[in-house]
Amino acid sequence: MKKSQTQARVIEPPTIPSPEDVHKRIGKHILPPNVLDKMPDPEELILRSEIAPIIKDRLNLFPFDWRVETPRLMQIYEDSRNPGWSPSQLPWDTLDVDSMTLDQRYAVSYWFALLSVFDASGPAVFARAMIHAYETHEEDAIRKCFFSVARDEMNHEEVCGRAITLLTPNGPLNHDPQTTLGKLARNNIQWLYHNGARYWNGYKKAVEHYPMAILFSSFLFGEVASSTLFHSMYESTTIPVFKEAFKNIGRDEGRHLSFCLALLKEMMPKLSEEEKDTITKQFRAGFIFLSGILFEPPAEFWDLPATFIPTQRLLEEKAREVGFGVLSLEQRKANWRTAVVRLKTIVEPHGIKFPALPEIDVDGESVDFDIDKIIPIF
């Protein structure tokens, strides 16, 4: 074997010319910026420095800073770094799909499709709120809290997706239901997603036009509602994988509620009368939107056919047959009222009027509803 084949070739490192060598080669030409005779003098540089252009965009991420004005928010964020669970680690193998009838499968899958209008939109909603918090230069703790909530909502979305895929492969819309109730369920889901798209369009228009106190008060309504719902679902459901999922999701929602309360505790005493009136209107909007899952959808926002609610009630009954904890309409009304009264006691001491919610027998102010300014999220 030749010597050249047995010995590695040695590659000499490139020779870097000294400033003197460069001078010899280029004569009297001016040296390029990256070749210096000596280290620059800071005092000389500061005299020649120029002020950077002012960033005039109303909404821009730059410049950054990492101030913390609400230490409690940062502590909650630190505690949330490890949520303590993962959807993929839930006992999905214990879900006995074969023991269910087709209609029972369609019914439980339908409930998760209904939930997905709220929870599966959560990652995008809170991600957009996080971007808005960067654009409006909120404190570091607020941005981090939104990030944490968006991550949690991604877990909740995954639960919806896994449940639907196991119960109705290619669902919720791209499967072929084999029963009349299954076909009605799919039709309902199409209407649910139609309304979800309307909500998303309204949210996109609204989120940029409100200060953070308004956004957080709207989110607070959703977190009070969701923590109430998942606690009830956890208590009522006997299917192990779903019971475990609801326990974990409920714990997440309780932490999100803590985020909102910690910030609003600082913000509410500083609100103007106009901001307080806006919060009252947003609470009404939140009730209308969130009643789609907490109660039954009111007509003020929800664009639905006459067959929708009868179909949903049939599906709820089928889901209960297999131990899925969908509460009765009266139980949901009582739960919703409990959550609303809880919220009312939080905000009224700060001079925020609560809206009338006659659907669940809550007295208050009569307010208008504007679909183009809807913020609430679950």
C-alpha positions as a LaTeX table, in Angstrom:
\begin{tabular}{lrrr}
\hline
Residue & $x$ (\AA) & $y$ (\AA) & $z$ (\AA) \\
\hline
Met1 & 0.00 & 0.00 & 0.00 \\
Lys2 & 1.32 & 3.42 & $-0.92$ \\
Lys3 & 2.40 & 5.82 & 1.78 \\
Ser4 & $-0.12$ & 8.44 & 0.61 \\
Gln5 & $-2.90$ & 5.96 & 1.34 \\
Thr6 & $-1.83$ & 5.22 & 4.90 \\
Gln7 & $-1.03$ & 8.69 & 6.20 \\
Ala8 & $-3.60$ & 11.43 & 6.75 \\
Arg9 & $-3.01$ & 14.61 & 4.85 \\
Val10 & $-1.94$ & 17.49 & 7.05 \\
Ile11 & $-3.80$ & 20.73 & 6.31 \\
Glu12 & $-1.95$ & 23.82 & 7.36 \\
Pro13 & $-4.07$ & 26.53 & 9.03 \\
Pro14 & $-4.45$ & 29.73 & 7.03 \\
Thr15 & $-1.97$ & 32.50 & 7.78 \\
Ile16 & $-3.62$ & 35.64 & 9.13 \\
Pro17 & $-1.68$ & 38.73 & 8.05 \\
Ser18 & $-0.67$ & 41.26 & 10.65 \\
Pro19 & $-1.71$ & 44.91 & 10.29 \\
Glu20 & 1.87 & 45.69 & 9.19 \\
Asp21 & 1.67 & 43.11 & 6.39 \\
Val22 & $-1.65$ & 44.56 & 5.29 \\
His23 & $-0.12$ & 48.05 & 5.17 \\
Lys24 & 2.72 & 46.78 & 3.00 \\
Arg25 & 0.32 & 45.10 & 0.58 \\
Ile26 & $-2.22$ & 47.90 & 0.15 \\
Gly27 & 0.12 & 50.86 & 0.44 \\
Lys28 & $-1.78$ & 54.04 & 1.23 \\
His29 & $-5.27$ & 52.64 & 0.76 \\
Ile30 & $-7.72$ & 52.99 & 3.67 \\
Leu31 & $-7.98$ & 49.83 & 5.75 \\
Pro32 & $-11.30$ & 47.96 & 5.71 \\
Pro33 & $-13.47$ & 48.34 & 8.85 \\
Asn34 & $-12.48$ & 44.95 & 10.27 \\
Val35 & $-8.75$ & 45.69 & 10.25 \\
Leu36 & $-7.65$ & 48.09 & 12.99 \\
Asp37 & $-4.29$ & 49.54 & 13.92 \\
Lys38 & $-5.29$ & 49.68 & 17.56 \\
Met39 & $-8.31$ & 49.27 & 19.81 \\
Pro40 & $-10.82$ & 52.13 & 19.40 \\
Asp41 & $-11.14$ & 54.79 & 22.08 \\
Pro42 & $-14.66$ & 54.73 & 23.63 \\
Glu43 & $-14.56$ & 58.47 & 24.32 \\
Glu44 & $-13.84$ & 59.15 & 20.66 \\
Leu45 & $-16.58$ & 56.72 & 19.54 \\
Ile46 & $-19.24$ & 58.27 & 21.74 \\
Leu47 & $-18.55$ & 61.66 & 20.17 \\
Arg48 & $-19.15$ & 60.20 & 16.70 \\
Ser49 & $-22.12$ & 57.97 & 17.64 \\
Glu50 & $-25.56$ & 58.46 & 16.07 \\
Ile51 & $-28.96$ & 58.05 & 17.69 \\
Ala52 & $-30.87$ & 55.08 & 16.22 \\
Pro53 & $-34.20$ & 55.81 & 14.50 \\
Ile54 & $-37.19$ & 55.84 & 16.83 \\
Ile55 & $-39.48$ & 52.81 & 16.42 \\
Lys56 & $-42.80$ & 54.44 & 15.54 \\
Asp57 & $-44.97$ & 51.38 & 14.89 \\
Arg58 & $-47.85$ & 51.27 & 17.35 \\
Leu59 & $-47.48$ & 47.52 & 17.76 \\
Asn60 & $-43.90$ & 46.26 & 17.58 \\
Leu61 & $-41.95$ & 43.66 & 19.53 \\
Phe62 & $-38.88$ & 45.88 & 19.81 \\
Pro63 & $-37.17$ & 47.06 & 21.94 \\
Phe64 & $-37.15$ & 44.28 & 24.56 \\
Asp65 & $-36.93$ & 44.56 & 28.31 \\
Trp66 & $-37.43$ & 42.06 & 31.12 \\
Arg67 & $-38.98$ & 44.08 & 33.92 \\
Val68 & $-41.22$ & 42.40 & 36.50 \\
Glu69 & $-43.92$ & 44.55 & 38.05 \\
Thr70 & $-46.08$ & 41.75 & 39.46 \\
Pro71 & $-43.82$ & 39.29 & 41.32 \\
Arg72 & $-46.75$ & 36.99 & 42.12 \\
Leu73 & $-47.23$ & 36.36 & 38.39 \\
Met74 & $-43.61$ & 35.31 & 38.02 \\
Gln75 & $-43.93$ & 32.93 & 40.96 \\
Ile76 & $-47.01$ & 31.29 & 39.42 \\
Tyr77 & $-45.11$ & 30.98 & 36.15 \\
Glu78 & $-42.16$ & 29.33 & 37.92 \\
Asp79 & $-44.54$ & 26.84 & 39.54 \\
Ser80 & $-46.08$ & 26.07 & 36.13 \\
Arg81 & $-42.84$ & 25.15 & 34.34 \\
Asn82 & $-43.56$ & 21.47 & 34.87 \\
Pro83 & $-47.34$ & 20.89 & 34.60 \\
Gly84 & $-46.87$ & 17.36 & 35.94 \\
Trp85 & $-48.69$ & 15.47 & 33.22 \\
Ser86 & $-48.69$ & 14.66 & 29.53 \\
Pro87 & $-51.66$ & 13.62 & 27.37 \\
Ser88 & $-49.61$ & 10.84 & 25.80 \\
Gln89 & $-49.06$ & 9.27 & 29.25 \\
Leu90 & $-52.75$ & 8.99 & 30.11 \\
Pro91 & $-54.10$ & 5.38 & 30.21 \\
Trp92 & $-55.57$ & 5.43 & 26.71 \\
Asp93 & $-55.14$ & 1.65 & 26.45 \\
Thr94 & $-57.87$ & 1.23 & 29.07 \\
Leu95 & $-60.48$ & 2.87 & 26.85 \\
Asp96 & $-62.64$ & $-0.06$ & 25.70 \\
Val97 & $-64.06$ & 1.36 & 22.48 \\
Asp98 & $-65.35$ & $-2.05$ & 21.36 \\
Ser99 & $-67.67$ & $-2.26$ & 24.35 \\
Met100 & $-69.51$ & 0.87 & 23.18 \\
Thr101 & $-72.24$ & 1.01 & 20.59 \\
Leu102 & $-71.65$ & 3.18 & 17.54 \\
Asp103 & $-74.00$ & 5.85 & 18.87 \\
Gln104 & $-72.22$ & 5.89 & 22.23 \\
Arg105 & $-68.90$ & 6.40 & 20.44 \\
Tyr106 & $-70.38$ & 9.18 & 18.32 \\
Ala107 & $-71.80$ & 10.79 & 21.47 \\
Val108 & $-68.56$ & 10.90 & 23.48 \\
Ser109 & $-66.59$ & 11.98 & 20.40 \\
Tyr110 & $-69.19$ & 14.70 & 19.84 \\
Trp111 & $-68.65$ & 16.11 & 23.32 \\
Phe112 & $-64.89$ & 16.41 & 22.69 \\
Ala113 & $-65.61$ & 18.08 & 19.34 \\
Leu114 & $-67.82$ & 20.56 & 21.21 \\
Leu115 & $-65.01$ & 21.08 & 23.72 \\
Ser116 & $-62.54$ & 21.60 & 20.89 \\
Val117 & $-64.37$ & 24.78 & 19.81 \\
Phe118 & $-63.08$ & 26.23 & 23.08 \\
Asp119 & $-60.03$ & 24.24 & 24.19 \\
Ala120 & $-58.53$ & 23.46 & 20.78 \\
Ser121 & $-58.69$ & 27.14 & 19.87 \\
Gly122 & $-56.92$ & 27.94 & 23.14 \\
Pro123 & $-53.31$ & 27.60 & 21.90 \\
Ala124 & $-53.89$ & 30.06 & 19.05 \\
Val125 & $-55.89$ & 32.47 & 21.20 \\
Phe126 & $-53.30$ & 32.66 & 23.97 \\
Ala127 & $-50.40$ & 32.64 & 21.52 \\
Arg128 & $-51.91$ & 35.68 & 19.84 \\
Ala129 & $-52.41$ & 37.30 & 23.24 \\
Met130 & $-48.76$ & 36.58 & 24.05 \\
Ile131 & $-47.63$ & 38.24 & 20.81 \\
His132 & $-49.88$ & 41.20 & 21.64 \\
Ala133 & $-48.26$ & 41.41 & 25.08 \\
Tyr134 & $-44.87$ & 41.64 & 23.36 \\
Glu135 & $-46.16$ & 44.30 & 20.96 \\
Thr136 & $-47.55$ & 46.44 & 23.77 \\
His137 & $-44.43$ & 45.91 & 25.91 \\
Glu138 & $-46.13$ & 44.37 & 28.90 \\
Glu139 & $-43.98$ & 43.19 & 31.76 \\
Asp140 & $-41.99$ & 39.98 & 31.37 \\
Ala141 & $-44.21$ & 38.08 & 33.80 \\
Ile142 & $-47.33$ & 38.67 & 31.66 \\
Arg143 & $-45.63$ & 37.42 & 28.51 \\
Lys144 & $-44.42$ & 34.32 & 30.33 \\
Cys145 & $-47.85$ & 33.63 & 31.78 \\
Phe146 & $-49.43$ & 33.73 & 28.32 \\
Phe147 & $-46.75$ & 31.35 & 27.08 \\
Ser148 & $-47.48$ & 28.96 & 29.95 \\
Val149 & $-51.23$ & 29.03 & 29.28 \\
Ala150 & $-50.71$ & 28.45 & 25.54 \\
Arg151 & $-48.60$ & 25.40 & 26.34 \\
Asp152 & $-51.26$ & 24.03 & 28.71 \\
Glu153 & $-53.96$ & 24.61 & 26.11 \\
Met154 & $-51.92$ & 22.59 & 23.63 \\
Asn155 & $-52.18$ & 19.66 & 26.06 \\
His156 & $-55.93$ & 20.17 & 26.30 \\
Glu157 & $-56.20$ & 20.25 & 22.52 \\
Glu158 & $-54.26$ & 17.00 & 22.35 \\
Val159 & $-56.72$ & 15.32 & 24.70 \\
Cys160 & $-59.57$ & 16.34 & 22.38 \\
Gly161 & $-57.73$ & 15.03 & 19.34 \\
Arg162 & $-56.74$ & 11.70 & 20.90 \\
Ala163 & $-60.25$ & 11.03 & 22.22 \\
Ile164 & $-61.92$ & 11.85 & 18.90 \\
Thr165 & $-59.41$ & 9.80 & 16.90 \\
Leu166 & $-59.86$ & 6.72 & 19.09 \\
Leu167 & $-63.66$ & 6.90 & 19.13 \\
Thr168 & $-64.28$ & 8.03 & 15.54 \\
Pro169 & $-61.19$ & 7.52 & 13.36 \\
Asn170 & $-60.83$ & 10.42 & 10.89 \\
Gly171 & $-63.35$ & 12.34 & 12.99 \\
Pro172 & $-64.81$ & 14.66 & 13.84 \\
Leu173 & $-65.76$ & 15.50 & 10.22 \\
Asn174 & $-63.82$ & 13.25 & 7.84 \\
His175 & $-65.45$ & 9.96 & 8.78 \\
Asp176 & $-68.62$ & 8.29 & 7.49 \\
Pro177 & $-71.17$ & 7.87 & 10.31 \\
Gln178 & $-73.08$ & 4.61 & 10.10 \\
Thr179 & $-76.16$ & 5.65 & 12.08 \\
Thr180 & $-78.71$ & 8.44 & 11.86 \\
Leu181 & $-77.58$ & 9.88 & 15.21 \\
Gly182 & $-73.99$ & 9.78 & 14.00 \\
Lys183 & $-74.93$ & 11.79 & 10.93 \\
Leu184 & $-76.79$ & 14.29 & 13.09 \\
Ala185 & $-73.72$ & 14.56 & 15.33 \\
Arg186 & $-71.49$ & 15.35 & 12.38 \\
Asn187 & $-73.94$ & 17.98 & 11.17 \\
Asn188 & $-73.91$ & 19.57 & 14.63 \\
Ile189 & $-70.11$ & 19.66 & 14.61 \\
Gln190 & $-70.10$ & 21.42 & 11.26 \\
Trp191 & $-72.33$ & 24.10 & 12.79 \\
Leu192 & $-70.13$ & 24.31 & 15.89 \\
Tyr193 & $-67.03$ & 24.93 & 13.79 \\
His194 & $-68.90$ & 27.50 & 11.71 \\
Asn195 & $-69.55$ & 29.43 & 14.92 \\
Gly196 & $-66.01$ & 28.90 & 16.14 \\
Ala197 & $-64.74$ & 30.54 & 12.96 \\
Arg198 & $-67.01$ & 33.52 & 13.61 \\
Tyr199 & $-65.61$ & 33.82 & 17.13 \\
Trp200 & $-62.01$ & 33.69 & 15.85 \\
Asn201 & $-62.68$ & 36.50 & 13.37 \\
Gly202 & $-64.17$ & 38.63 & 16.14 \\
Tyr203 & $-61.30$ & 37.87 & 18.51 \\
Lys204 & $-58.68$ & 38.88 & 15.94 \\
Lys205 & $-60.38$ & 42.24 & 15.48 \\
Ala206 & $-60.81$ & 42.84 & 19.19 \\
Val207 & $-57.56$ & 41.75 & 20.80 \\
Glu208 & $-55.47$ & 44.64 & 19.44 \\
His209 & $-57.87$ & 47.33 & 20.62 \\
Tyr210 & $-58.10$ & 46.64 & 24.34 \\
Pro211 & $-55.66$ & 47.24 & 27.21 \\
Met212 & $-54.38$ & 44.25 & 29.14 \\
Ala213 & $-56.83$ & 44.73 & 32.02 \\
Ile214 & $-59.76$ & 44.22 & 29.64 \\
Leu215 & $-58.17$ & 41.12 & 28.13 \\
Phe216 & $-57.43$ & 39.57 & 31.50 \\
Ser217 & $-60.91$ & 40.27 & 32.83 \\
Ser218 & $-62.33$ & 38.49 & 29.78 \\
Phe219 & $-59.95$ & 35.56 & 30.22 \\
Leu220 & $-60.88$ & 35.45 & 33.91 \\
Phe221 & $-64.50$ & 34.75 & 32.97 \\
Gly222 & $-63.41$ & 31.81 & 30.87 \\
Glu223 & $-61.09$ & 30.39 & 33.51 \\
Val224 & $-63.76$ & 30.56 & 36.21 \\
Ala225 & $-66.11$ & 28.71 & 33.86 \\
Ser226 & $-63.62$ & 26.06 & 32.75 \\
Ser227 & $-62.34$ & 25.22 & 36.23 \\
Thr228 & $-65.97$ & 24.71 & 37.27 \\
Leu229 & $-66.76$ & 22.50 & 34.27 \\
Phe230 & $-63.76$ & 20.20 & 34.55 \\
His231 & $-64.18$ & 19.73 & 38.27 \\
Ser232 & $-67.75$ & 18.58 & 37.63 \\
Met233 & $-66.71$ & 16.33 & 34.72 \\
Tyr234 & $-64.01$ & 14.76 & 36.87 \\
Glu235 & $-66.48$ & 13.99 & 39.63 \\
Ser236 & $-69.16$ & 12.59 & 37.29 \\
Thr237 & $-67.10$ & 10.56 & 34.79 \\
Thr238 & $-66.35$ & 6.89 & 35.50 \\
Ile239 & $-64.21$ & 6.17 & 32.39 \\
Pro240 & $-60.64$ & 6.08 & 33.85 \\
Val241 & $-58.72$ & 7.84 & 31.05 \\
Phe242 & $-61.21$ & 10.69 & 30.82 \\
Lys243 & $-61.45$ & 11.02 & 34.60 \\
Glu244 & $-57.66$ & 11.39 & 34.77 \\
Ala245 & $-57.67$ & 13.88 & 31.87 \\
Phe246 & $-60.33$ & 16.06 & 33.49 \\
Lys247 & $-58.46$ & 16.09 & 36.79 \\
Asn248 & $-55.29$ & 17.35 & 35.09 \\
Ile249 & $-57.07$ & 19.85 & 32.86 \\
Gly250 & $-58.97$ & 21.19 & 35.86 \\
Arg251 & $-55.70$ & 21.71 & 37.74 \\
Asp252 & $-54.31$ & 23.63 & 34.76 \\
Glu253 & $-57.40$ & 25.82 & 34.57 \\
Gly254 & $-57.12$ & 26.58 & 38.27 \\
Arg255 & $-53.57$ & 27.81 & 37.69 \\
His256 & $-54.75$ & 29.98 & 34.79 \\
Leu257 & $-57.36$ & 31.44 & 37.11 \\
Ser258 & $-54.55$ & 32.31 & 39.53 \\
Phe259 & $-52.73$ & 34.17 & 36.73 \\
Cys260 & $-55.78$ & 36.29 & 35.99 \\
Leu261 & $-56.59$ & 37.01 & 39.62 \\
Ala262 & $-53.01$ & 37.99 & 40.47 \\
Leu263 & $-52.86$ & 40.54 & 37.68 \\
Leu264 & $-56.37$ & 41.90 & 38.07 \\
Lys265 & $-55.79$ & 42.40 & 41.79 \\
Glu266 & $-53.18$ & 44.96 & 40.75 \\
Met267 & $-55.11$ & 46.42 & 37.83 \\
Met268 & $-58.71$ & 46.73 & 39.03 \\
Pro269 & $-58.16$ & 49.62 & 41.47 \\
Lys270 & $-56.62$ & 51.63 & 38.61 \\
Leu271 & $-59.38$ & 51.16 & 36.03 \\
Ser272 & $-61.22$ & 54.11 & 34.52 \\
Glu273 & $-65.02$ & 54.19 & 34.44 \\
Glu274 & $-64.96$ & 53.55 & 30.70 \\
Glu275 & $-62.78$ & 50.45 & 31.19 \\
Lys276 & $-65.11$ & 49.18 & 33.91 \\
Asp277 & $-68.09$ & 49.56 & 31.56 \\
Thr278 & $-66.20$ & 47.64 & 28.86 \\
Ile279 & $-65.49$ & 44.81 & 31.29 \\
Thr280 & $-69.21$ & 44.59 & 32.11 \\
Lys281 & $-69.96$ & 44.19 & 28.39 \\
Gln282 & $-67.23$ & 41.59 & 27.97 \\
Phe283 & $-68.64$ & 39.56 & 30.84 \\
Arg284 & $-71.95$ & 39.40 & 29.01 \\
Ala285 & $-70.14$ & 38.42 & 25.81 \\
Gly286 & $-68.26$ & 35.76 & 27.74 \\
Phe287 & $-71.44$ & 34.29 & 29.13 \\
Ile288 & $-73.03$ & 34.13 & 25.68 \\
Phe289 & $-70.03$ & 32.47 & 24.06 \\
Leu290 & $-69.10$ & 30.08 & 26.88 \\
Ser291 & $-72.69$ & 28.94 & 27.41 \\
Gly292 & $-72.10$ & 26.91 & 24.26 \\
Ile293 & $-70.46$ & 24.32 & 26.49 \\
Leu294 & $-71.32$ & 25.41 & 30.05 \\
Phe295 & $-75.07$ & 25.54 & 29.42 \\
Glu296 & $-76.81$ & 25.66 & 26.05 \\
Pro297 & $-75.93$ & 28.16 & 23.30 \\
Pro298 & $-77.95$ & 31.40 & 23.41 \\
Ala299 & $-79.20$ & 32.81 & 20.13 \\
Glu300 & $-77.44$ & 36.18 & 20.58 \\
Phe301 & $-74.20$ & 34.77 & 19.16 \\
Trp302 & $-74.79$ & 31.17 & 18.15 \\
Asp303 & $-76.01$ & 30.70 & 14.59 \\
Leu304 & $-77.59$ & 27.22 & 14.76 \\
Pro305 & $-80.38$ & 25.25 & 13.02 \\
Ala306 & $-83.53$ & 24.10 & 14.78 \\
Thr307 & $-82.21$ & 20.51 & 14.92 \\
Phe308 & $-79.07$ & 21.42 & 16.87 \\
Ile309 & $-80.20$ & 21.42 & 20.52 \\
Pro310 & $-82.51$ & 18.35 & 20.21 \\
Thr311 & $-79.62$ & 16.45 & 18.62 \\
Gln312 & $-77.19$ & 17.55 & 21.33 \\
Arg313 & $-79.56$ & 16.39 & 24.06 \\
Leu314 & $-79.85$ & 12.95 & 22.45 \\
Leu315 & $-76.06$ & 12.70 & 22.22 \\
Glu316 & $-75.63$ & 13.74 & 25.85 \\
Glu317 & $-77.95$ & 10.97 & 26.96 \\
Lys318 & $-75.99$ & 8.40 & 24.93 \\
Ala319 & $-72.70$ & 9.62 & 26.47 \\
Arg320 & $-74.09$ & 9.22 & 29.99 \\
Glu321 & $-74.94$ & 5.59 & 29.24 \\
Val322 & $-71.24$ & 4.67 & 29.20 \\
Gly323 & $-70.25$ & 6.67 & 32.27 \\
Phe324 & $-69.21$ & 9.88 & 30.55 \\
Gly325 & $-70.05$ & 12.65 & 32.99 \\
Val326 & $-72.13$ & 15.09 & 30.97 \\
Leu327 & $-74.24$ & 16.95 & 33.51 \\
Ser328 & $-77.96$ & 17.43 & 33.08 \\
Leu329 & $-79.21$ & 20.80 & 31.89 \\
Glu330 & $-80.34$ & 21.75 & 35.41 \\
Gln331 & $-76.98$ & 20.73 & 36.87 \\
Arg332 & $-75.18$ & 22.80 & 34.25 \\
Lys333 & $-77.36$ & 25.79 & 35.00 \\
Ala334 & $-76.59$ & 25.49 & 38.73 \\
Asn335 & $-72.86$ & 25.11 & 38.05 \\
Trp336 & $-72.80$ & 28.08 & 35.69 \\
Arg337 & $-74.64$ & 30.20 & 38.23 \\
Thr338 & $-72.19$ & 29.20 & 40.98 \\
Ala339 & $-69.22$ & 30.17 & 38.78 \\
Val340 & $-70.80$ & 33.49 & 37.80 \\
Val341 & $-71.65$ & 34.45 & 41.39 \\
Arg342 & $-68.07$ & 33.63 & 42.36 \\
Leu343 & $-66.79$ & 36.01 & 39.71 \\
Lys344 & $-69.32$ & 38.66 & 40.71 \\
Thr345 & $-67.98$ & 38.72 & 44.28 \\
Ile346 & $-64.45$ & 39.25 & 42.94 \\
Val347 & $-65.12$ & 42.27 & 40.71 \\
Glu348 & $-68.01$ & 44.18 & 42.28 \\
Pro349 & $-65.95$ & 45.49 & 45.25 \\
His350 & $-63.84$ & 47.32 & 42.65 \\
Gly351 & $-66.82$ & 49.16 & 41.18 \\
Ile352 & $-67.26$ & 46.86 & 38.18 \\
Lys353 & $-70.95$ & 46.31 & 37.49 \\
Phe354 & $-72.02$ & 42.80 & 36.67 \\
Pro355 & $-74.26$ & 42.18 & 33.65 \\
Ala356 & $-77.72$ & 40.71 & 33.91 \\
Leu357 & $-77.76$ & 37.01 & 33.00 \\
Pro358 & $-81.46$ & 36.12 & 33.06 \\
Glu359 & $-80.75$ & 32.72 & 31.49 \\
Ile360 & $-79.34$ & 31.55 & 34.84 \\
Asp361 & $-81.30$ & 33.93 & 37.12 \\
Val362 & $-78.54$ & 36.44 & 37.82 \\
Asp363 & $-79.58$ & 40.10 & 38.17 \\
Gly364 & $-77.42$ & 42.97 & 36.95 \\
Glu365 & $-76.90$ & 45.64 & 34.33 \\
Ser366 & $-78.47$ & 45.33 & 30.86 \\
Val367 & $-75.71$ & 45.62 & 28.26 \\
Asp368 & $-75.40$ & 45.35 & 24.50 \\
Phe369 & $-73.55$ & 42.53 & 22.73 \\
Asp370 & $-71.20$ & 43.24 & 19.81 \\
Ile371 & $-70.04$ & 40.17 & 17.91 \\
Asp372 & $-67.07$ & 42.07 & 16.42 \\
Lys373 & $-65.63$ & 42.82 & 19.86 \\
Ile374 & $-65.78$ & 39.41 & 21.49 \\
Ile375 & $-62.70$ & 38.39 & 23.47 \\
Pro376 & $-63.55$ & 35.59 & 25.94 \\
Ile377 & $-61.75$ & 32.25 & 25.84 \\
Phe378 & $-62.14$ & 29.05 & 27.78 \\
\hline
\end{tabular}
